[in-house]
Amino acid sequence: MPEVLVVGAGPVGLALGADLRARGIDVEILERRTGIDDGTRAIGIHSPALALLEVSGATDALLERAVTIRRGEARADGRLLAAIRFDRLRARHPYVAALPQADTTAVLTALAPPVRRGVQVTAVVDDGAGVRVETDEGDVRAGLVVVASGWSGRSLVYRPGAVHTRHYPDRYAMVDTVGAGGPTALVHLERDGVIESFPLPGGRRRVVAWTGRDEVADAAGFLRDAVAARTGVDIDTAGASTFRVRRAVAPALRRGRVFVVGDAAHEVSPIGGQGMNLGLLDALTLSPLLTAWVRSGRDDGLARWEGDRLASARHAARLAALNTVLGRAAGPTAHAARSLALRTVLRGPGAEAFARAYAMRFDRAARD
């Protein structure tokens, strides 16, 4: 019987498994998918997560594959509103490490225990002495269970309707492409909606554009035309896709010996790059507490952990909601007022607070 069983082998579940393994805990990971999901989604790992990933040895391996973003620029109408300096943060890692999620998964897979794939978990039951995990291959027992399966595994822990989910009307188009811009993150807050462009390794960039509220039939064509019209840059948009955003924060993260981390507990808009990092911080702050419980039989510190993580999730959700609002199209007067307000705030004392917020320095786990 494993001391800890993790449900889900995405970046969050793998990071937890790798950290627990490094601490000497017997951990097992179950995953319903038969293969590794190499789709590209989250690309940025922020300073607090990089610091906590050092325990498992993942940080150096991730940085070897990543490009480090030390500066961002907010632009509108062809003019610089303000520069955001991540390299001035008081942190052990004063930058954002940007790399495809597939690379993050590969690094963490090499450090985590082997994953049992193709196993569908149907229920987790805390019976007081341990946890019974029901699967399509039979029951498994574990001392503690952490659900890190993403939103699809939410029903393993929460009753229907217990996690209120808000679906935003906003839609976005996204592509990873070769592009100019160097190592700087660019955010164009234009009248017709935001265009974000983030560096990736190999001279590539992740480009995201607000499309409005209606479904876009031709994502590549829309994105090509939108980027050219809003920024004056021509890019190759082959392979573009679209996505919508939603917001959810669970009322609790623990039920006895069962814990929930990552998107299974909370979802925030990927605009701003908070989602995966929020889950990583859930997992990596939980790991030492589970280790202590396994070794001492005492669950000290877990109530505070839950409170801190819920507060951090609510903060990230509010920030994501602000990002969504700022990224929408605006009329001439509203756009001019928005640009003036951002220029005023970001060129004054608010610049450091803005950089800290977007680098997740206000997260309760940001103690490096």
C-alpha positions in Angstrom: 0.0 0.0 0.0 1.6 3.3 -1.0 1.9 6.0 1.7 0.5 8.6 -0.7 -1.5 8.0 -3.9 -1.8 10.8 -6.5 -4.6 10.8 -9.0 -3.5 12.6 -12.2 -0.2 12.8 -14.0 -0.3 16.3 -15.4 2.4 18.8 -14.3 0.8 19.3 -10.8 0.5 15.6 -10.1 3.9 14.8 -11.4 5.5 17.7 -9.4 3.9 16.4 -6.2 5.0 12.8 -7.0 8.6 14.0 -7.6 8.7 16.1 -4.5 7.3 13.3 -2.3 9.7 10.8 -3.8 12.6 13.2 -3.1 11.5 13.3 0.6 11.6 9.5 0.8 7.8 8.9 0.7 6.4 5.8 -1.1 4.1 7.4 -3.7 2.1 6.0 -6.6 0.5 8.0 -9.4 -2.5 6.9 -11.4 -3.5 8.4 -14.7 -6.6 7.7 -16.9 -4.8 8.6 -20.1 -2.8 5.9 -21.8 -0.2 8.3 -23.2 1.5 11.6 -22.2 -0.5 14.6 -23.3 1.9 16.6 -25.4 -0.6 19.4 -26.2 0.8 22.9 -25.5 -1.0 25.0 -22.9 0.7 26.5 -19.9 4.2 27.9 -20.7 5.3 30.1 -17.8 6.7 28.9 -14.4 6.9 31.7 -11.9 9.5 32.4 -9.2 7.7 30.9 -6.2 7.1 27.6 -8.0 10.7 27.5 -9.3 12.0 27.9 -5.7 9.8 25.0 -4.4 10.7 22.8 -7.4 14.3 22.8 -6.2 13.6 20.1 -3.7 13.1 17.4 -6.4 15.8 18.8 -8.6 13.4 19.9 -11.3 14.3 23.6 -11.3 17.8 23.3 -12.9 16.4 20.9 -15.5 13.5 23.2 -16.4 15.8 26.2 -16.7 18.0 24.3 -19.1 15.1 24.0 -21.5 13.5 27.4 -20.8 13.9 31.0 -21.9 13.8 33.4 -18.9 11.5 36.4 -19.2 13.0 39.2 -17.2 11.1 42.1 -18.8 7.6 42.7 -20.1 6.1 45.7 -22.0 2.5 47.0 -22.1 1.8 48.8 -25.3 -1.2 50.6 -26.9 -1.5 52.3 -30.3 2.1 51.7 -31.1 3.4 53.4 -27.9 5.0 52.0 -24.8 2.7 52.4 -21.8 5.2 50.9 -19.3 7.9 48.3 -18.8 7.4 45.5 -16.3 10.7 44.5 -14.7 10.6 41.0 -13.3 14.4 41.1 -12.9 14.0 43.7 -10.1 11.9 41.4 -7.9 13.4 40.4 -4.6 13.3 36.7 -5.3 15.7 33.8 -5.8 14.4 33.5 -9.4 13.7 37.0 -10.6 12.1 36.0 -13.9 9.5 33.8 -15.5 10.8 30.5 -17.0 8.9 30.0 -20.3 8.9 26.6 -22.0 6.2 24.4 -23.6 4.2 22.3 -21.2 5.4 19.2 -22.9 8.9 20.0 -21.8 7.7 20.7 -18.2 6.0 17.3 -18.2 9.1 15.5 -19.6 11.3 17.0 -16.8 8.8 16.1 -14.0 8.1 12.6 -15.5 11.8 11.8 -15.2 11.8 12.7 -11.5 8.5 11.3 -10.4 7.8 7.6 -9.7 6.6 5.6 -12.8 3.0 6.4 -13.7 0.3 3.7 -13.9 -1.5 4.8 -17.1 -4.9 3.8 -18.4 -6.4 3.5 -14.9 -9.8 5.3 -14.4 -10.4 6.3 -10.8 -14.2 6.2 -10.1 -14.3 7.0 -6.3 -12.1 7.8 -3.3 -13.4 6.8 0.1 -11.8 7.7 3.4 -12.6 4.9 5.9 -10.6 6.4 8.8 -7.7 4.0 8.6 -6.8 4.9 5.1 -8.3 5.6 1.7 -10.0 3.1 -0.7 -9.5 4.2 -4.3 -12.0 2.5 -6.6 -10.8 2.1 -10.2 -11.9 0.2 -13.4 -9.1 -2.3 -12.6 -10.1 -2.9 -9.0 -9.7 -1.2 -5.6 -6.4 0.2 -4.4 -5.6 1.3 -0.8 -3.4 4.2 0.2 -2.6 6.0 3.4 -3.4 9.4 1.9 -4.8 10.5 -1.5 -4.3 13.7 -3.5 -6.6 14.4 -6.4 -4.6 16.3 -9.0 -6.6 15.2 -12.0 -7.8 18.6 -13.4 -11.4 19.7 -13.5 -12.6 16.3 -14.9 -11.8 14.6 -11.5 -13.7 17.2 -9.4 -16.7 14.8 -9.0 -14.4 12.4 -7.0 -14.5 14.8 -4.1 -17.2 17.5 -4.5 -20.9 17.1 -4.8 -22.6 18.4 -8.0 -22.8 22.2 -7.8 -20.5 22.5 -4.8 -17.8 24.3 -6.9 -19.5 27.2 -8.5 -18.1 27.8 -12.0 -18.5 31.1 -13.9 -18.2 30.8 -17.7 -16.9 34.0 -19.3 -18.2 35.0 -22.7 -14.7 35.9 -23.9 -13.0 33.7 -26.5 -9.3 33.7 -27.6 -7.2 32.5 -30.4 -3.7 31.1 -29.8 -0.7 29.9 -31.7 3.0 29.1 -31.1 5.0 30.6 -34.0 8.3 31.9 -35.0 8.4 35.6 -34.3 10.3 38.7 -33.4 10.3 40.3 -30.0 13.4 38.7 -28.4 13.1 37.7 -24.7 10.6 40.4 -23.8 6.9 39.6 -23.1 4.6 42.0 -25.0 1.0 42.9 -24.2 -0.8 45.1 -26.7 -3.9 46.6 -25.2 -5.6 47.7 -28.3 -9.1 49.0 -29.1 -10.1 45.8 -30.8 -8.8 43.6 -27.9 -5.6 42.4 -26.4 -2.8 40.7 -28.2 -0.2 38.9 -25.9 3.1 37.6 -27.2 5.4 35.6 -25.0 8.9 34.2 -25.8 9.5 30.5 -26.0 12.7 28.5 -26.6 14.1 28.2 -30.1 13.1 31.7 -31.3 9.4 30.9 -31.0 6.6 32.9 -29.4 3.1 32.1 -27.9 0.6 34.6 -29.4 -2.9 35.0 -27.9 -5.6 37.3 -29.2 -9.0 38.3 -27.9 -11.6 37.3 -30.5 -14.8 38.5 -28.9 -17.8 36.5 -27.8 -18.6 34.6 -31.0 -17.0 31.4 -32.2 -14.3 31.8 -34.8 -14.6 29.4 -37.7 -11.0 30.1 -39.0 -8.7 30.6 -36.0 -5.6 30.9 -38.1 -7.1 33.5 -40.5 -8.6 35.5 -37.6 -5.3 35.5 -35.7 -3.2 36.4 -38.7 -5.5 39.4 -39.5 -5.9 40.5 -35.9 -2.2 40.5 -35.1 -1.4 42.4 -38.3 -4.2 45.0 -37.7 -3.6 45.5 -34.0 0.2 45.4 -33.9 1.4 45.7 -37.5 3.3 42.4 -37.3 2.8 39.5 -39.8 3.1 36.0 -38.3 2.5 32.4 -39.4 -0.6 31.2 -37.7 -0.8 27.7 -39.0 -2.0 25.4 -36.2 -3.9 28.1 -34.4 -6.7 27.1 -32.0 -9.3 28.8 -29.9 -10.3 28.5 -26.2 -12.7 30.0 -23.7 -12.1 30.8 -20.0 -13.9 30.0 -16.8 -13.5 30.7 -13.1 -14.0 28.3 -10.2 -12.7 28.2 -6.6 -13.7 25.2 -4.4 -15.0 25.8 -0.9 -12.5 23.3 0.6 -9.4 21.4 -0.3 -9.5 18.6 2.2 -11.8 15.8 3.4 -10.0 13.7 6.0 -7.2 11.9 4.2 -8.2 13.1 0.8 -6.8 16.4 -0.7 -7.5 18.3 -3.9 -5.0 20.5 -5.7 -4.7 22.3 -9.0 -7.6 22.6 -11.5 -9.6 20.0 -9.7 -10.0 22.6 -7.0 -9.8 25.9 -8.8 -9.7 27.2 -12.4 -8.6 30.7 -13.4 -8.1 32.2 -16.8 -4.8 31.3 -18.5 -4.4 34.9 -19.5 -1.7 36.1 -17.1 -0.3 32.6 -16.6 -1.6 31.9 -13.1 -3.4 28.5 -13.4 -0.6 25.9 -13.6 1.5 27.8 -11.1 -1.3 28.0 -8.6 -1.6 24.2 -8.8 2.1 23.7 -8.5 2.1 25.8 -5.3 -0.8 23.8 -3.9 1.1 20.6 -4.4 4.6 21.7 -3.4 3.4 23.3 -0.1 1.3 20.2 0.7 4.1 17.8 0.1 6.2 18.5 3.3 3.0 18.4 5.4 2.0 15.0 4.0 5.6 13.8 4.7 5.4 14.9 8.3 2.0 13.2 8.7 3.3 9.9 7.2 6.3 10.0 9.6 4.7 11.3 12.8 1.0 10.4 12.4 0.1 14.0 13.0 -1.7 16.3 10.5 -0.2 19.5 11.9 -0.3 22.6 9.6 -2.9 21.2 7.2 -5.7 23.6 8.3 -3.4 26.6 7.7 -2.3 25.1 4.4 -5.9 24.9 3.2 -6.7 28.4 4.3 -3.6 29.8 2.6 -4.3 28.0 -0.7 -7.9 29.0 -0.8 -6.9 32.6 -0.2 -4.3 32.4 -2.9 -6.8 30.9 -5.3 -9.3 33.6 -4.7 -6.6 36.3 -5.3 -5.5 34.6 -8.5 -9.1 34.4 -9.7 -9.6 38.1 -9.1 -6.4 39.0 -11.0 -7.5 36.7 -13.8 -10.9 38.4 -13.9 -9.1 41.8 -14.1 -6.9 40.5 -17.0 -10.0 39.4 -18.8 -11.7 42.8 -18.5 -8.6 44.7 -19.5 -8.2 42.5 -22.6 -11.6 43.2 -24.1 -12.3 45.6 -27.0 -13.2 49.2 -26.0 -14.6 52.2 -27.6 -12.4 55.2 -28.4 -13.1 57.1 -25.1 -12.8 54.0 -22.9 -9.7 52.8 -24.7 -8.0 56.2 -24.2 -9.0 56.3 -20.5 -7.7 52.7 -20.0 -4.4 53.5 -21.6 -3.9 56.7 -19.6 -4.8 54.9 -16.4 -2.4 52.1 -17.0 0.4 54.5 -18.1 -0.1 56.5 -14.9 -0.2 53.5 -12.6 2.6 51.5 -14.2 5.0 54.4 -14.4 4.6 55.2 -10.8 4.8 53.2 -7.5 2.3 50.7 -8.9 4.8 49.3 -11.3 6.5 47.1 -8.7 3.2 45.9 -7.3 2.0 45.1 -10.8 5.2 43.0 -11.5 4.8 41.2 -8.1 1.2 40.4 -8.8 1.8 38.9 -12.2 4.8 37.0 -10.9 2.7 35.5 -8.1 4.7 37.2 -5.4 1.5 37.9 -3.5 0.7 34.2 -3.3 0.9 32.9 0.3 3.6 30.4 -0.8 5.9 33.1 -2.1 8.5 33.0 0.7 11.7 32.6 -1.3 
